[in-house]
Amino acid sequence: MIVNDSDGLLKEIRACAECKGLPLGPRPIVQFSTNSKLLIVGQAPGRITHNKGIPFDDPSGNRLRDWLGIGRDEFYDAQKLAIVPMGFCFPGTGKGGDLPPRSECAAAWRNRILETLTSVELTLIIGRYAIDWHQPDQGSRSVTEAVKDWRQLWPNKLILPHPSPRNNRWLKQNPWFDEEVIPVLRVKVGELFK
C-alpha cells in the first residue's frame, strides 16, 4: 500500500520510541516530503545532530552542501531534499566512534518512507550501512571501490564517501573524486532544483 501522507508519516516517526534504551533517548531526525527530488541516505545522527535536532548541521553538512553546490535554505527544504538516514536516532558511542545505526529503524520505517518518495530522481548513498541496504550487490566492495565506480549507478544513484572531516585523508588520496564526481553532481542537483 502506498502512503502519500508524508506529514502523517513524519508525525508517526517523530513519536517513535522503539529505541527508548538509547543513551540520549529517542529523537528521530528525518526530513522528507512526497515532492522531494533528492534523497540523502546516511548512517545515523551523531551527538551534535541529536542535540540540535537538525541533520547535517555540522562540518560534515557544510562539506556535503558544498559538494551539492547548494545553500542551507535549499538543503533544509523538504520539498526539494529528503534526508533519511538508516537510523533516525543517535545510537551512542563505542570504542571507534559512533555505534552503527539501530536496525529497528529500517525495519519499521524504511519501506514506508521510500514508498512516499515518488518524486525522487537522485539518491545519494553515504556509508557502509546505507550501501548494504540500498545496494546490497556492492556488499563485497570497499566504500572506495563503490565510489570509484560511480558511473555504474549514475544518474539515479550515487555512492559518496562520508563528508566528515575525518575523511580529509581519503579526499587527499582520491583527488579524482573532486575532479570527476563533484562537478557532475553539482550539475545534476542544479537541474533538479530549477
Secondary structure, DSSP 4 states (H G I P E B T S, - for coil): -----HHHHHHHHHT--TTTTSTT------B--TT--EEEE-S---HHHHHHT-TT-SHHHHHHHHHHT--HHHHT-TTTEEE--SSSS---EETTEEPPPPHHHIIIIIHHHHHH-TT--EEEEESHHHHHHH-GGGTTS-HHHHHHTGGGTTTTEEEE---SGGGHHHHHH-HHIIIIIHHHHHHHHHHHT-
